[in-house]
Amino acid sequence: MLEIMHTRPQSLFDQLDAMQRLLSRSFGGEGAPGGIRSVAYGAFPEINVGRTPDSVEVFAFAPGIDASSIDVTIERNVLKISGERAAAVPPRDAKAQVYANERPAGRFSRAVSLPDDVDPMRVEARYRDGVLRISVALSAAAQPQRIAVR
């Protein structure tokens, strides 16, 4: 509640919306995962994870971010995507009123557990049109082997 009072003057609707989000967080109504592998609603960036015969593919949807501000690391079969997105609202001293501010800003981090059969030395990451695509190749041992029968 105090954080609402310490911000710049807002419209009544903005204040009511902020109070509703605060109450939802207080009583656990917001951010509860919907499934066993889910994360809180509104987690940023949103991701899709899948597997092809040759690799594990991770797509992170992060529009409006400079590719140089995104960090991708793999440690102990955990893929971590982190970075920062600048706020798009006008500065406090501007004479503009913000009616809605739904775009998340600030630091972000997401982690994805990878299967044991990936090769962490063969990773490719590309960012284009707001979509980060990370392809982690499967190890040679995980590839199907054709055995000649004599």
HUBELRA-V571215 format. One record per residue. N is the residue number from 0. SS is DSSP state (a for helix, b for strand, c for the rest). PSI is psi in whole degrees, -180 to 180 (none if undefined). OMEGA is omega in whole degrees, -180 to 180 (none if undefined). Layout:
[[N;SS;PSI;OMEGA] [N;SS;PSI;OMEGA]]
This chain:
[[0;c;-39;-180] [1;a;-35;180] [2;a;-28;177] [3;a;-39;-176] [4;a;-24;-176] [5;c;3;178] [6;c;174;-180] [7;c;161;-179] [8;c;136;-179] [9;c;166;175] [10;c;166;179] [11;a;-38;-180] [12;a;-39;177] [13;a;-41;180] [14;a;-41;178] [15;a;-41;179] [16;a;-45;179] [17;a;-41;179] [18;a;-38;179] [19;a;-43;178] [20;a;-40;179] [21;a;-45;179] [22;a;-40;179] [23;a;-43;178] [24;a;-38;-178] [25;a;-37;-178] [26;c;8;175] [27;c;15;-179] [28;c;-20;-177] [29;c;139;173] [30;c;5;178] [31;c;129;179] [32;c;146;-179] [33;c;-14;-179] [34;c;178;-175] [35;c;-32;-180] [36;c;12;-177] [37;c;162;172] [38;c;177;-178] [39;c;146;177] [40;c;136;179] [41;c;7;178] [42;c;140;-177] [43;c;137;-5] [44;c;155;175] [45;b;143;-177] [46;b;153;169] [47;b;138;180] [48;b;134;179] [49;b;178;-177] [50;b;136;173] [51;c;176;178] [52;c;-21;-176] [53;c;-16;-172] [54;b;168;169] [55;b;128;-177] [56;b;130;177] [57;b;128;177] [58;b;123;177] [59;b;127;-177] [60;b;103;-174] [61;c;73;-179] [62;c;152;175] [63;c;21;-179] [64;c;139;175] [65;c;132;-177] [66;a;-30;-179] [67;a;-14;179] [68;a;8;179] [69;b;130;177] [70;b;132;177] [71;b;123;179] [72;b;154;172] [73;b;127;176] [74;b;123;-180] [75;c;47;178] [76;c;28;172] [77;b;119;178] [78;b;126;-179] [79;b;129;176] [80;b;123;-180] [81;b;164;180] [82;b;-159;-179] [83;b;140;176] [84;b;130;-179] [85;c;150;178] [86;c;146;-178] [87;c;6;180] [88;c;153;180] [89;c;155;178] [90;c;161;-175] [91;c;-32;-177] [92;c;-4;178] [93;c;151;-179] [94;c;52;180] [95;c;145;176] [96;c;136;178] [97;c;122;-178] [98;c;-28;177] [99;c;141;179] [100;c;81;-175] [101;c;-7;-178] [102;c;120;-180] [103;c;144;179] [104;c;161;179] [105;b;-166;-179] [106;b;146;176] [107;b;158;178] [108;b;134;175] [109;b;146;179] [110;b;140;180] [111;b;126;175] [112;b;129;-180] [113;c;152;177] [114;c;163;-177] [115;c;-20;-174] [116;c;21;175] [117;b;158;177] [118;b;101;-176] [119;b;-9;177] [120;b;-10;-179] [121;b;78;-178] [122;b;140;178] [123;b;130;179] [124;b;131;178] [125;b;139;178] [126;b;122;-179] [127;b;134;177] [128;c;38;177] [129;c;4;-179] [130;b;123;175] [131;b;121;179] [132;b;122;179] [133;b;124;-180] [134;b;118;179] [135;b;115;-177] [136;b;148;174] [137;b;150;179] [138;c;160;-179] [139;a;-34;180] [140;a;-24;-179] [141;a;-14;-179] [142;c;141;177] [143;c;136;-180] [144;c;131;177] [145;c;124;-178] [146;c;124;177] [147;c;133;179] [148;c;129;179] [149;c;none;none]]
